[in-house]
Structures are given as structure tokens and as C-alpha cells.
Amino acid sequence: MSPFLAELLGTMLLIILGDGVVANVVLSQTKGQNSGWIVITAGWAFAVTVAVYAVGTFSGAHINPAITIALASIGKFAWSKVPLYIAAQMLGAVLGATIVWLAYLPHWRVTESQGLKLVVFCTAPAIRNSISNLVTEIIGTAVLVLGVLAILTPKNLNPAYSWDVGLGPALVGIIVWAIGLSLGGPTGYAINPARDLGPRIAHAILPIPGKGDSDWGYAWIPIAGPIIGGLIAAFLYKVAWSAT
């Protein structure tokens, strides 16, 4: 499998399972309606784990432009490959969101809230404050990228237990779960520009009954915040972990 296809499929799986769990919780007349934040955070954690297991061997399973850019910034990934990876991630995110729309097709019409329809696809702040929302996304993504880089540190890989192959994706999922539980409240923890922008585009173009607008005024925050946070984490890793 080519890295482009792997990143596309991996990100598509991420969004199918991630946006899918949100749809199950917030849309009307689903089996999981009102099952709560714990279900959503667990669903996203499992989504990341499944996606990384599925394509990690083929592309490294970045499935997130913030991770791709962060790795390139410290020489762990070629800058020449960054546009290809991001294009694949974006396309996969749009496709994944479209599949969620199809899976829950009867539920859009019976869900009255435009806001609930939107949050199936993308994030929105609990309290709208651009600076605070941006800082939250920076912090959350910094934790994600620092955690991923720490897991991949050679001294943390135990060949006897194959942590790099067997447990690595599960540990990444745990990091995402922890971020959702601890830091997800203010913004819904996008921590991934493709995860937010791709489905937001899908929301804008899909024929969803009574959907309202796609909140483009907020859309820059889950793009800029994760990229900044990823770069900060990569710098901290290079200074601290690489020196040990």
C-alpha cells in the first residue's frame, strides 16, 4: 500500500469511528443518544487506535497534519512528503465524514438542533473566546505530539514485548482518551487540522436537512492551534528527550 493511500484510509477510518460516535450520542433517535462525554472520548480513542493499527506499517499513521509537520520540523520526516500526506489526510477526512452522514441518514431530519448536527462533523467551543480556544488547542496538541514522540523514543521501546508494533497504537489511543477527558471540555479537542477541516467541508457541501452554517469564523482555530502545539512539542522533545 502506498503511503498516500495509507494516510487516506487511516484518516478515513479515524473520522468514520470518531465522528460516528459523536453522531450516535448527539443525533435524535439513535441507540446511543445522550450517552455522554465518556462515550465520545472513548470512541475517539478507539478510533485513533484502530486507524494507527490499520496503516501504521505503511505510512507511519500520522493521520494528522500537526504530527506530520511536527515530525518534519525536527528532521524525523521529509518536508518533501508533507504536502502529499496532508492531501491524503484531508481527502480521507472528507470521505470519512461523508460515510458517517450516510450511516446516520434518517437521523439528520429528525434532529432539530443545527448545532448538534454541526458538532458531529467538527468542533465548537463551549465558551467562544478566540485566544482561550486557541491556547486550549495548542496545549492539547502539544500533549498529543509529545506523548507520541515519547512513545517512539528508542529507549522507551521494548523489543521483548514489541511495544513499537503491538502496544504503540493502543498507547496513542490512551493519550487521545486522556486528552479528551482532561482537556476536551473547552473546545472539543480537535488536536488535528484534518479531523476538523475535512468534516467541516463535508458539512458545508452535503445535503443535510436544516443544517445551518458551518461556522467558518471558528475554523482557523482547530487548524492553527494544533500546528502551533505540535511544533512546540517537537521542539521540547528535541531539546529534552534527544539529549537523554
N, C-alpha and C positions, 0 to 999 in steps of 0.2 A: 504494500500500500504506500502511495506517495505521501510525503509529509502534508501537502496541501489537502488531500482527501482526508487524511487522518485528523487534521485540525478541524476541517469542516464537519466531519461526522462526530468527533468528540464534542465540539461545541453544540452541535445539534442535539446530541443526547443530553448534554447538560441542561439545555433550555427545555427540552421535552419534559424531563423529570422535575426540573426546578420550577418553571412556570406552571407545569402541570399540577404540582402540589398546591401552589397558590390558588389556581383555578378551583381545585377541589375544596379548598377551605372557604373561599370568599363568594363564589358564584351561588346563585339560588338553586335549591332543589337537587344539589349533589349529595352523594352519600357522606361526604366529609364536611359538609357545610358547618361553619362555626367551630371546627375542631381546634383552632387556635395556633398561637405562635410557635409552640413547641413542635407541632406537626410540620409547620412551614420550615423551621430551621433544620429539623431532622431530614425533611425531604430534600432540601438543597444540599445538605452534607452528603447524603447518599447519592445525589445526582453527580456531584463532583467525583466521588469515589468511583462510581460506575464509569464515568467518562474517562477518567485517568487510567483505570484498568483497561478500558477498551482500546485506547490508541497510544498509550504511553510508549510502547515498544517502537512505534512507527515515527512519531514526531516529538516525543518528549511530553506530549499532552499539556502544552501551555494553556490552551483553550481560554486565553485571557490576554488581550494586548498589553495590559500592565505588566504581566510576567514576561512576555516576550521582550518588551522594551527594557525592563529592568535587567534581564539576563544579558542583553546586548550591551547595556551601559557598563557592565563590569567584565566584558570580554568572554562571557560564557555562551554567547550565541552570536552568529554573524549578522551584522547590520544589513547585509545584502539580502538576507532571508526575511527580514522583518515585514516588509510590505506584503509578501506572499502569505505569511502566517496570519497577519491581521485581516487580509482579504478573505481568507478561508474562515476565520473565526466569525467575521461579520456575516458572511453568507450562511454559515451554519446556524447562527443565532436567529436570523430571519426565517430560515426553514423550520427550525425547531418551534418557534412561536406560531408559525402557520399550522403546524401539526397539532399543537395544543388547541388552537382555535377550532380545528376540525374535530378533535376529540370531544370537545365540550359544546358542539354546535347548537344543540337545543337550549342550552343554559344561558346564552347571551340575551336572548329575547325576554326570558323571564326574570332576569336580573335588572332591577330598576336603576341602581346606582352607577352613574358614569365613572365615579372614582374607583369603585371596586372592579369594574371592567378594565380600567387602565392599569391597576396595580398587578393584575395577572401578568401583564407584559413587562412592566418596567417599575422602577422605584419612584417613590414620592416621599417628601419629608413629613414627619409628624408635626413639626413646627417649622414653618418656612422662614429660614434665615440663611441667606446665601453663604456668608462666611462660616457660620457654625456648621452648616451642612457640608461645606467643602472640607472643613477640618475633620469632621467625622469620617468622611470617605478616605481622606489621607491616612488617618490613624488605622482604620480597618484594613486598608490595603497594605500598609506597612507591616502590620502584624501578619497578614497572609504571606507576603513575599518573604519576610524574614523567617517565618516558620518553614516555608518550602525550602529556602536555601539552607537552613539549618539541617533539615532532614536529609538533604542531598550532600551535606558535608562528609567527605570520606571518613573522618573519624567517627561519625555517627552511624555509618553503615556497617552492619554486622553480617559478613558473608555466611556465617554459620546458620543464620536464621533468614537469610535472603531478604533483609528489610528493604533493600532498594527495589526489589521486584515484588515481593509478596505483601509487605506491610506498608510500603511507601504511600500508595494511593489511599489506603484507609487512614493513614495518619494525616494526609492532606484533608480528607473529608472531616476528620475530627477538628482540625484547625478551623475550617469553614463553619462547622457547627458551633464551636466556641465563640467565633466572631459574631455569628448571628445571635447567640444567646446573650452575649455580654455587650456588644457594640451595635447591634442591629436596630435598636429602638428608634434612634433619631431619624435615620434616612432609609431604612430597609436594606442596608448594606449591599449596595451594588458590587463594590470592590472589583469590578470587571466592566470596562467600557463596552465590550461587545455584548455582554449579558444584558445591558440596559439599552444601548442604542439600537441593536438589531431588532429586538422585540418592539421597541418604540416605533421603529419604521413599519414593522408589520401591523401594529395597531393603527397607524395612520392610513395604511392602504387597504386593509381588509374590510369587507362589508359587514361590520359588527353593528347590529341594531342599537340605536341610541347611545353610541359610544362617547360622544363628546370629543373634545380636542385631545391632543397627545402631549400637552404640557411641555412644549419645546423650550419655554423660558427656563425650565429647570434642567433640561437635558445636558447642558455643558458640565454640570457638577459631577455626575457619575462618569464623566469622561476624564475631566481634568484631575479630579481628586485621586482616583486610582493610579493614574500615571505618575503624579507627583509622589504619592505614597510609595509606589513601587520603586521609584528612583531613590528616595530617601532610604528605604530598607536595603536596597542593593549597595548603597554607599556604606551604610553601617555594617553590613555583612563583610564587605571588602576590608574595612578598617579593623573590625573586631575578630570575626571568625577566621579570616585568612591569615591573621597574624598569630593564631594559636597553633 
